[in-house]
Amino acid sequence: MSTIVSRLDITQIFCDVDDFYKQWEGLWQQVPQLPSTTGERRSKSRMCLSEVMTIVIAFHGSSYRTFKDLYTLHVLPGWRGAFPNLVSYTRFVELMPWCLMLLCCFLHTRTGEITGISFIDSTPINVCHNCRAHAHKVFKGLVKWGKNSVGWHFGFKLHLIINDCGELLAFKLTPANVDDRKPVPDMTKDLIGKLFGDRGYVSQKLFEELYERGVELVKKSQKNAETKNILEKSRSRLCLPLYLASTSRKSSVTWMISTSSGKAYGNKYHSYHRQRESVVASRGCVYQK
C-alpha cells in the first residue's frame, strides 16, 4: 500500500478518518431525524464510509490519472487484505457521494497552526474544456466564466490560506467570476499577524477591515519592479551609443549596397535597351521604350 502512495501513510489516514467518523456518527444519532415511510427499504453497504473516504483520499495522493484505474488495477487485486468488504467499481462510485460532506467536515479538522504569518492565493478549477462549456450539465448553475492572467476558464475558483510551514488554514470554493477579495473577510476570522497576497487582493477597504481585527494585509513589494525599471533605463542608456553606431554602420552599408546595385541595374537596363534598339533598327522598325 505504501508503494502506490509514496507521500501518504494509508494506515495512519484510515485511523484518523475512522476516529473522526465514529465521533460524527455518535453526534449524528443524537440529532432528530425524519421517520421512514412505510415499506421503505434502508439497506446498508458492506463498506464503512471511513473506508470509502480513505480510498478516495488515497486516489488524490497516487499517480493514477483516473479513479477507475486505481480501483480496478490496484485496490481490487491488492487491497483486499486491508479492506475485506470491497465492493465492485460501479457500487463504489455510488457510495462516493455519500462521503462528500464527511470529507469536507474532515478537512476542517486537519487545519494547521496559526503562526502569525499567512499566505493567501486562488487557483481556477476547470470543470470542462472551454469549447464544451455551453453543453456542460453536471455543475449547471454553480459554475461561471472567469478570467485570470492565463486566460478565460469555465468552472470554480479555489481560495486557500496557508501558514509559513505550508499547512492549510482556510479554504473556500466559489464560482470562477467571484473577486479574490470577496471571501477574504470570512476566511480570516481566526487569523492574526501578517497576511501576504498578490496584487489581486489590493484594496484600501479590505486592508482597513482586516487591520481592525489584527490582520495586516501585505501585498507584494514593488522594489523589484522599481529596480527592474532602473536597470532597463541604465541598459538603454549604455546600449544607445552602440545601437546608433551599429545603425549608422548598417545604414552606410545598406546605402553602398543600394548604390552599387542601382548602378549595376542601370548598366544592365541601358545595355539591354541598346541591344534591343540595334536589333529593331536592323529590321527597319520603330522602337518605343
Short mmCIF file of the C-alpha atoms (twelve columns), coordinates in Angstrom:
data_MODEL
# 
_entry.id   MODEL 
# 
loop_
_atom_site.group_PDB 
_atom_site.id 
_atom_site.type_symbol 
_atom_site.label_atom_id 
_atom_site.label_alt_id 
_atom_site.label_comp_id 
_atom_site.label_asym_id 
_atom_site.label_seq_id 
_atom_site.Cartn_x 
_atom_site.Cartn_y 
_atom_site.Cartn_z 
_atom_site.pdbx_PDB_model_num 
ATOM 1   C CA . MET A 1   0.000   0.000  0.000   1 
ATOM 2   C CA . SER A 2   2.882   2.371  0.656   1 
ATOM 3   C CA . THR A 3   4.347   1.889  -2.838  1 
ATOM 4   C CA . ILE A 4   1.338   3.307  -4.656  1 
ATOM 5   C CA . VAL A 5   1.046   6.373  -2.420  1 
ATOM 6   C CA . SER A 6   4.578   7.388  -1.554  1 
ATOM 7   C CA . ARG A 7   3.661   10.662 0.182   1 
ATOM 8   C CA . LEU A 8   0.808   9.315  2.357   1 
ATOM 9   C CA . ASP A 9   0.550   6.703  5.079   1 
ATOM 10  C CA . ILE A 10  -2.700  4.902  4.304   1 
ATOM 11  C CA . THR A 11  -2.843  3.162  7.669   1 
ATOM 12  C CA . GLN A 12  -2.490  6.430  9.560   1 
ATOM 13  C CA . ILE A 13  -5.044  8.113  7.301   1 
ATOM 14  C CA . PHE A 14  -7.574  5.339  7.907   1 
ATOM 15  C CA . CYS A 15  -7.082  5.591  11.679  1 
ATOM 16  C CA . ASP A 16  -7.641  9.356  11.638  1 
ATOM 17  C CA . VAL A 17  -10.638 9.097  9.316   1 
ATOM 18  C CA . ASP A 18  -12.199 6.246  11.286  1 
ATOM 19  C CA . ASP A 19  -11.854 8.107  14.598  1 
ATOM 20  C CA . PHE A 20  -13.494 11.156 13.036  1 
ATOM 21  C CA . TYR A 21  -16.294 9.037  11.550  1 
ATOM 22  C CA . LYS A 22  -17.095 7.379  14.872  1 
ATOM 23  C CA . GLN A 23  -17.347 10.754 16.601  1 
ATOM 24  C CA . TRP A 24  -19.511 12.116 13.810  1 
ATOM 25  C CA . GLU A 25  -21.773 9.054  13.849  1 
ATOM 26  C CA . GLY A 26  -22.314 9.401  17.598  1 
ATOM 27  C CA . LEU A 27  -23.345 13.032 17.181  1 
ATOM 28  C CA . TRP A 28  -25.490 12.272 14.139  1 
ATOM 29  C CA . GLN A 29  -27.562 9.693  16.013  1 
ATOM 30  C CA . GLN A 30  -28.445 12.296 18.638  1 
ATOM 31  C CA . VAL A 31  -29.983 14.600 16.033  1 
ATOM 32  C CA . PRO A 32  -33.728 14.027 15.429  1 
ATOM 33  C CA . GLN A 33  -34.291 12.501 12.007  1 
ATOM 34  C CA . LEU A 34  -37.305 12.185 9.777   1 
ATOM 35  C CA . PRO A 35  -39.232 8.916  10.205  1 
ATOM 36  C CA . SER A 36  -39.000 6.393  7.415   1 
ATOM 37  C CA . THR A 37  -42.014 5.848  5.208   1 
ATOM 38  C CA . THR A 38  -43.988 2.630  5.223   1 
ATOM 39  C CA . GLY A 39  -42.289 -0.079 3.201   1 
ATOM 40  C CA . GLU A 40  -39.042 1.873  2.817   1 
ATOM 41  C CA . ARG A 41  -36.003 -0.319 2.433   1 
ATOM 42  C CA . ARG A 42  -32.998 1.041  4.326   1 
ATOM 43  C CA . SER A 43  -30.156 -1.218 3.231   1 
ATOM 44  C CA . LYS A 44  -26.610 -0.709 4.499   1 
ATOM 45  C CA . SER A 45  -23.464 -1.103 2.465   1 
ATOM 46  C CA . ARG A 46  -20.830 -3.674 3.323   1 
ATOM 47  C CA . MET A 47  -18.148 -0.992 3.271   1 
ATOM 48  C CA . CYS A 48  -17.935 1.586  6.014   1 
ATOM 49  C CA . LEU A 49  -17.871 5.244  4.969   1 
ATOM 50  C CA . SER A 50  -14.478 5.634  6.627   1 
ATOM 51  C CA . GLU A 51  -13.095 3.013  4.216   1 
ATOM 52  C CA . VAL A 52  -14.632 4.834  1.269   1 
ATOM 53  C CA . MET A 53  -13.112 8.124  2.434   1 
ATOM 54  C CA . THR A 54  -9.671  6.526  2.853   1 
ATOM 55  C CA . ILE A 55  -9.653  5.152  -0.692  1 
ATOM 56  C CA . VAL A 56  -10.807 8.478  -2.108  1 
ATOM 57  C CA . ILE A 57  -8.006  10.299 -0.270  1 
ATOM 58  C CA . ALA A 58  -5.513  7.697  -1.484  1 
ATOM 59  C CA . PHE A 59  -6.502  8.372  -5.093  1 
ATOM 60  C CA . HIS A 60  -5.549  12.051 -4.830  1 
ATOM 61  C CA . GLY A 61  -2.148  11.068 -3.463  1 
ATOM 62  C CA . SER A 62  -1.488  8.419  -6.092  1 
ATOM 63  C CA . SER A 63  -0.017  8.660  -9.579  1 
ATOM 64  C CA . TYR A 64  -3.154  7.362  -11.328 1 
ATOM 65  C CA . ARG A 65  -4.905  9.829  -13.604 1 
ATOM 66  C CA . THR A 66  -8.388  8.282  -13.221 1 
ATOM 67  C CA . PHE A 67  -10.064 6.739  -10.193 1 
ATOM 68  C CA . LYS A 68  -11.241 3.768  -12.259 1 
ATOM 69  C CA . ASP A 69  -7.662  2.727  -12.992 1 
ATOM 70  C CA . LEU A 70  -6.720  2.957  -9.325  1 
ATOM 71  C CA . TYR A 71  -9.705  0.963  -8.117  1 
ATOM 72  C CA . THR A 72  -9.720  -1.763 -10.791 1 
ATOM 73  C CA . LEU A 73  -5.969  -2.186 -11.229 1 
ATOM 74  C CA . HIS A 74  -4.715  -1.699 -7.682  1 
ATOM 75  C CA . VAL A 75  -7.409  -1.597 -4.984  1 
ATOM 76  C CA . LEU A 76  -9.427  -4.658 -6.010  1 
ATOM 77  C CA . PRO A 77  -6.469  -7.013 -6.621  1 
ATOM 78  C CA . GLY A 78  -4.100  -5.697 -3.937  1 
ATOM 79  C CA . TRP A 79  -6.003  -4.138 -1.049  1 
ATOM 80  C CA . ARG A 80  -8.472  -6.891 -0.117  1 
ATOM 81  C CA . GLY A 81  -6.374  -7.750 2.909   1 
ATOM 82  C CA . ALA A 82  -6.785  -4.220 4.287   1 
ATOM 83  C CA . PHE A 83  -10.371 -3.763 3.054   1 
ATOM 84  C CA . PRO A 84  -12.045 -7.208 3.172   1 
ATOM 85  C CA . ASN A 85  -15.518 -5.859 2.287   1 
ATOM 86  C CA . LEU A 86  -14.620 -4.252 -1.037  1 
ATOM 87  C CA . VAL A 87  -17.452 -3.774 -3.494  1 
ATOM 88  C CA . SER A 88  -17.440 -3.524 -7.267  1 
ATOM 89  C CA . TYR A 89  -16.328 -0.370 -9.013  1 
ATOM 90  C CA . THR A 90  -19.897 0.560  -10.005 1 
ATOM 91  C CA . ARG A 91  -21.146 0.217  -6.440  1 
ATOM 92  C CA . PHE A 92  -18.197 2.181  -5.077  1 
ATOM 93  C CA . VAL A 93  -18.972 5.069  -7.429  1 
ATOM 94  C CA . GLU A 94  -22.495 5.091  -5.987  1 
ATOM 95  C CA . LEU A 95  -21.083 5.301  -2.446  1 
ATOM 96  C CA . MET A 96  -18.708 8.185  -3.135  1 
ATOM 97  C CA . PRO A 97  -21.356 10.986 -2.997  1 
ATOM 98  C CA . TRP A 98  -22.354 9.814  0.484   1 
ATOM 99  C CA . CYS A 99  -18.923 10.681 1.852   1 
ATOM 100 C CA . LEU A 100 -18.618 14.122 0.258   1 
ATOM 101 C CA . MET A 101 -19.999 16.005 3.244   1 
ATOM 102 C CA . LEU A 102 -17.866 13.927 5.611   1 
ATOM 103 C CA . LEU A 103 -14.736 14.705 3.596   1 
ATOM 104 C CA . CYS A 104 -15.454 18.439 3.816   1 
ATOM 105 C CA . CYS A 105 -16.003 18.208 7.578   1 
ATOM 106 C CA . PHE A 106 -12.876 16.087 7.994   1 
ATOM 107 C CA . LEU A 107 -10.842 18.631 6.053   1 
ATOM 108 C CA . HIS A 108 -11.840 21.349 8.529   1 
ATOM 109 C CA . THR A 109 -10.358 19.254 11.326  1 
ATOM 110 C CA . ARG A 110 -6.963  18.978 9.587   1 
ATOM 111 C CA . THR A 111 -6.072  22.668 9.573   1 
ATOM 112 C CA . GLY A 112 -2.625  23.761 10.694  1 
ATOM 113 C CA . GLU A 113 -1.426  26.050 13.462  1 
ATOM 114 C CA . ILE A 114 -1.776  29.819 13.247  1 
ATOM 115 C CA . THR A 115 1.787   31.181 13.387  1 
ATOM 116 C CA . GLY A 116 1.133   34.852 12.593  1 
ATOM 117 C CA . ILE A 117 2.478   34.569 9.019   1 
ATOM 118 C CA . SER A 118 -0.050  33.504 6.391   1 
ATOM 119 C CA . PHE A 119 -0.261  33.440 2.612   1 
ATOM 120 C CA . ILE A 120 -3.404  33.687 0.512   1 
ATOM 121 C CA . ASP A 121 -3.956  32.868 -3.138  1 
ATOM 122 C CA . SER A 122 -6.542  31.438 -5.513  1 
ATOM 123 C CA . THR A 123 -6.451  28.984 -8.395  1 
ATOM 124 C CA . PRO A 124 -9.027  28.103 -11.075 1 
ATOM 125 C CA . ILE A 125 -10.634 24.666 -11.291 1 
ATOM 126 C CA . ASN A 126 -11.975 23.930 -14.751 1 
ATOM 127 C CA . VAL A 127 -14.965 21.607 -14.971 1 
ATOM 128 C CA . CYS A 128 -14.630 21.068 -18.722 1 
ATOM 129 C CA . HIS A 129 -12.924 22.440 -21.805 1 
ATOM 130 C CA . ASN A 130 -13.953 25.948 -22.819 1 
ATOM 131 C CA . CYS A 131 -15.303 24.665 -26.123 1 
ATOM 132 C CA . ARG A 132 -17.755 22.369 -24.279 1 
ATOM 133 C CA . ALA A 133 -18.923 24.901 -21.699 1 
ATOM 134 C CA . HIS A 134 -22.245 25.513 -23.463 1 
ATOM 135 C CA . ALA A 135 -23.178 21.830 -23.153 1 
ATOM 136 C CA . HIS A 136 -21.983 21.299 -19.561 1 
ATOM 137 C CA . LYS A 137 -24.719 19.950 -17.251 1 
ATOM 138 C CA . VAL A 138 -23.002 18.445 -14.188 1 
ATOM 139 C CA . PHE A 139 -22.450 21.751 -12.359 1 
ATOM 140 C CA . LYS A 140 -25.031 23.778 -14.260 1 
ATOM 141 C CA . GLY A 141 -25.990 26.869 -12.284 1 
ATOM 142 C CA . LEU A 142 -22.993 26.567 -9.937  1 
ATOM 143 C CA . VAL A 143 -20.076 27.430 -12.231 1 
ATOM 144 C CA . LYS A 144 -19.335 30.640 -14.107 1 
ATOM 145 C CA . TRP A 145 -16.876 32.096 -16.577 1 
ATOM 146 C CA . GLY A 146 -13.770 33.652 -15.070 1 
ATOM 147 C CA . LYS A 147 -10.580 35.268 -16.308 1 
ATOM 148 C CA . ASN A 148 -7.092  35.464 -14.821 1 
ATOM 149 C CA . SER A 149 -3.593  36.220 -16.085 1 
ATOM 150 C CA . VAL A 150 -3.589  32.968 -18.089 1 
ATOM 151 C CA . GLY A 151 -6.910  33.466 -19.854 1 
ATOM 152 C CA . TRP A 152 -10.582 32.514 -19.689 1 
ATOM 153 C CA . HIS A 153 -11.770 29.402 -17.853 1 
ATOM 154 C CA . PHE A 154 -15.140 27.855 -17.015 1 
ATOM 155 C CA . GLY A 155 -15.615 26.380 -13.559 1 
ATOM 156 C CA . PHE A 156 -14.799 27.170 -9.941  1 
ATOM 157 C CA . LYS A 157 -12.171 29.163 -8.092  1 
ATOM 158 C CA . LEU A 158 -10.424 27.681 -5.063  1 
ATOM 159 C CA . HIS A 159 -9.241  30.146 -2.399  1 
ATOM 160 C CA . LEU A 160 -6.541  28.912 0.005   1 
ATOM 161 C CA . ILE A 161 -4.743  30.289 3.055   1 
ATOM 162 C CA . ILE A 162 -1.633  28.534 4.397   1 
ATOM 163 C CA . ASN A 163 0.920   29.318 7.087   1 
ATOM 164 C CA . ASP A 164 4.677   29.630 6.710   1 
ATOM 165 C CA . CYS A 165 5.013   25.848 7.181   1 
ATOM 166 C CA . GLY A 166 2.719   25.066 4.233   1 
ATOM 167 C CA . GLU A 167 -0.155  23.871 6.434   1 
ATOM 168 C CA . LEU A 168 -3.727  24.592 5.385   1 
ATOM 169 C CA . LEU A 169 -5.529  27.236 7.458   1 
ATOM 170 C CA . ALA A 170 -8.665  28.057 5.467   1 
ATOM 171 C CA . PHE A 171 -10.229 27.311 2.108   1 
ATOM 172 C CA . LYS A 172 -13.310 28.247 0.124   1 
ATOM 173 C CA . LEU A 173 -14.765 27.211 -3.226  1 
ATOM 174 C CA . THR A 174 -16.591 29.853 -5.265  1 
ATOM 175 C CA . PRO A 175 -17.664 30.324 -8.894  1 
ATOM 176 C CA . ALA A 176 -14.892 31.487 -11.194 1 
ATOM 177 C CA . ASN A 177 -16.275 35.017 -11.564 1 
ATOM 178 C CA . VAL A 178 -16.029 35.854 -7.830  1 
ATOM 179 C CA . ASP A 179 -13.491 38.544 -6.936  1 
ATOM 180 C CA . ASP A 180 -10.472 37.298 -4.981  1 
ATOM 181 C CA . ARG A 181 -11.104 39.899 -2.256  1 
ATOM 182 C CA . LYS A 182 -14.707 38.926 -1.556  1 
ATOM 183 C CA . PRO A 183 -14.187 35.720 0.528   1 
ATOM 184 C CA . VAL A 184 -11.181 37.112 2.451   1 
ATOM 185 C CA . PRO A 185 -13.134 38.503 5.481   1 
ATOM 186 C CA . ASP A 186 -14.857 35.169 6.118   1 
ATOM 187 C CA . MET A 187 -11.660 33.153 5.652   1 
ATOM 188 C CA . THR A 188 -9.589  35.303 8.031   1 
ATOM 189 C CA . LYS A 189 -11.895 35.334 11.070  1 
ATOM 190 C CA . ASP A 190 -9.461  33.364 13.259  1 
ATOM 191 C CA . LEU A 191 -6.194  34.703 11.824  1 
ATOM 192 C CA . ILE A 192 -3.750  37.145 13.370  1 
ATOM 193 C CA . GLY A 193 -0.490  38.681 12.197  1 
ATOM 194 C CA . LYS A 194 0.537   39.295 8.611   1 
ATOM 195 C CA . LEU A 195 -1.311  38.035 5.547   1 
ATOM 196 C CA . PHE A 196 0.663   38.098 2.292   1 
ATOM 197 C CA . GLY A 197 -1.117  38.220 -1.074  1 
ATOM 198 C CA . ASP A 198 -0.598  39.347 -4.642  1 
ATOM 199 C CA . ARG A 199 -1.973  42.449 -6.353  1 
ATOM 200 C CA . GLY A 200 -5.389  40.791 -6.747  1 
ATOM 201 C CA . TYR A 201 -6.025  41.465 -3.039  1 
ATOM 202 C CA . VAL A 202 -5.064  45.147 -3.086  1 
ATOM 203 C CA . SER A 203 -7.912  47.152 -1.568  1 
ATOM 204 C CA . GLN A 204 -7.888  50.004 0.943   1 
ATOM 205 C CA . LYS A 205 -11.280 48.991 2.329   1 
ATOM 206 C CA . LEU A 206 -10.182 45.390 2.807   1 
ATOM 207 C CA . PHE A 207 -6.916  46.478 4.389   1 
ATOM 208 C CA . GLU A 208 -8.695  48.660 6.958   1 
ATOM 209 C CA . GLU A 209 -11.256 45.940 7.738   1 
ATOM 210 C CA . LEU A 210 -8.581  43.321 8.366   1 
ATOM 211 C CA . TYR A 211 -6.332  45.734 10.278  1 
ATOM 212 C CA . GLU A 212 -9.088  46.392 12.810  1 
ATOM 213 C CA . ARG A 213 -9.188  42.655 13.557  1 
ATOM 214 C CA . GLY A 214 -5.414  42.337 13.989  1 
ATOM 215 C CA . VAL A 215 -4.544  41.113 10.485  1 
ATOM 216 C CA . GLU A 216 -2.161  43.160 8.350   1 
ATOM 217 C CA . LEU A 217 -2.596  42.618 4.629   1 
ATOM 218 C CA . VAL A 218 0.774   42.812 2.904   1 
ATOM 219 C CA . LYS A 219 0.966   42.929 -0.860  1 
ATOM 220 C CA . LYS A 220 3.935   42.014 -2.996  1 
ATOM 221 C CA . SER A 221 6.782   44.508 -2.737  1 
ATOM 222 C CA . GLN A 222 7.275   46.852 -5.672  1 
ATOM 223 C CA . LYS A 223 11.010  47.273 -5.060  1 
ATOM 224 C CA . ASN A 224 11.799  44.591 -7.587  1 
ATOM 225 C CA . ALA A 225 9.752   46.382 -10.221 1 
ATOM 226 C CA . GLU A 226 11.432  49.707 -9.470  1 
ATOM 227 C CA . THR A 227 14.872  48.081 -9.609  1 
ATOM 228 C CA . LYS A 228 13.929  46.464 -12.905 1 
ATOM 229 C CA . ASN A 229 12.903  49.816 -14.362 1 
ATOM 230 C CA . ILE A 230 16.183  51.401 -13.236 1 
ATOM 231 C CA . LEU A 231 18.170  48.559 -14.777 1 
ATOM 232 C CA . GLU A 232 16.239  48.854 -18.029 1 
ATOM 233 C CA . LYS A 233 16.855  52.618 -18.182 1 
ATOM 234 C CA . SER A 234 20.564  52.226 -17.476 1 
ATOM 235 C CA . ARG A 235 20.807  49.413 -20.003 1 
ATOM 236 C CA . SER A 236 19.111  51.537 -22.639 1 
ATOM 237 C CA . ARG A 237 21.490  54.421 -21.911 1 
ATOM 238 C CA . LEU A 238 24.507  52.158 -22.199 1 
ATOM 239 C CA . CYS A 239 23.268  50.414 -25.302 1 
ATOM 240 C CA . LEU A 240 22.145  53.568 -27.111 1 
ATOM 241 C CA . PRO A 241 25.621  54.560 -28.439 1 
ATOM 242 C CA . LEU A 242 26.244  51.004 -29.582 1 
ATOM 243 C CA . TYR A 243 22.851  50.900 -31.218 1 
ATOM 244 C CA . LEU A 244 23.421  54.191 -33.026 1 
ATOM 245 C CA . ALA A 245 26.868  53.061 -34.153 1 
ATOM 246 C CA . SER A 246 25.505  49.779 -35.445 1 
ATOM 247 C CA . THR A 247 22.580  51.579 -37.093 1 
ATOM 248 C CA . SER A 248 24.807  54.099 -38.809 1 
ATOM 249 C CA . ARG A 249 27.134  51.308 -39.899 1 
ATOM 250 C CA . LYS A 250 24.198  49.313 -41.213 1 
ATOM 251 C CA . SER A 251 22.758  52.339 -42.995 1 
ATOM 252 C CA . SER A 252 26.097  53.117 -44.636 1 
ATOM 253 C CA . VAL A 253 26.491  49.532 -45.749 1 
ATOM 254 C CA . THR A 254 22.888  49.496 -46.981 1 
ATOM 255 C CA . TRP A 255 23.483  52.741 -48.903 1 
ATOM 256 C CA . MET A 256 26.612  51.301 -50.516 1 
ATOM 257 C CA . ILE A 257 24.780  48.130 -51.495 1 
ATOM 258 C CA . SER A 258 21.761  50.009 -52.825 1 
ATOM 259 C CA . THR A 259 24.012  52.427 -54.744 1 
ATOM 260 C CA . SER A 260 26.073  49.662 -56.243 1 
ATOM 261 C CA . SER A 261 23.003  47.620 -57.071 1 
ATOM 262 C CA . GLY A 262 21.362  50.676 -58.605 1 
ATOM 263 C CA . LYS A 263 24.408  51.319 -60.735 1 
ATOM 264 C CA . ALA A 264 24.507  47.679 -61.747 1 
ATOM 265 C CA . TYR A 265 20.799  47.719 -62.529 1 
ATOM 266 C CA . GLY A 266 21.199  50.921 -64.544 1 
ATOM 267 C CA . ASN A 267 24.072  49.463 -66.539 1 
ATOM 268 C CA . LYS A 268 22.011  46.342 -67.254 1 
ATOM 269 C CA . TYR A 269 18.998  48.473 -68.208 1 
ATOM 270 C CA . HIS A 270 20.951  50.635 -70.655 1 
ATOM 271 C CA . SER A 271 22.845  47.701 -72.156 1 
ATOM 272 C CA . TYR A 272 19.564  45.790 -72.649 1 
ATOM 273 C CA . HIS A 273 17.826  48.657 -74.440 1 
ATOM 274 C CA . ARG A 274 20.867  49.482 -76.570 1 
ATOM 275 C CA . GLN A 275 20.951  45.889 -77.718 1 
ATOM 276 C CA . ARG A 276 17.222  45.911 -78.484 1 
ATOM 277 C CA . GLU A 277 17.433  49.221 -80.390 1 
ATOM 278 C CA . SER A 278 20.137  47.802 -82.628 1 
ATOM 279 C CA . VAL A 279 18.012  44.724 -83.374 1 
ATOM 280 C CA . VAL A 280 14.934  46.796 -84.176 1 
ATOM 281 C CA . ALA A 281 16.910  49.210 -86.324 1 
ATOM 282 C CA . SER A 282 18.308  46.343 -88.369 1 
ATOM 283 C CA . ARG A 283 14.736  45.197 -89.080 1 
ATOM 284 C CA . GLY A 284 13.572  48.665 -90.082 1 
ATOM 285 C CA . CYS A 285 11.013  49.052 -87.284 1 
ATOM 286 C CA . VAL A 286 10.331  51.949 -84.913 1 
ATOM 287 C CA . TYR A 287 11.295  51.102 -81.326 1 
ATOM 288 C CA . GLN A 288 9.476   52.696 -78.368 1 
ATOM 289 C CA . LYS A 289 10.770  52.494 -74.798 1 
# 
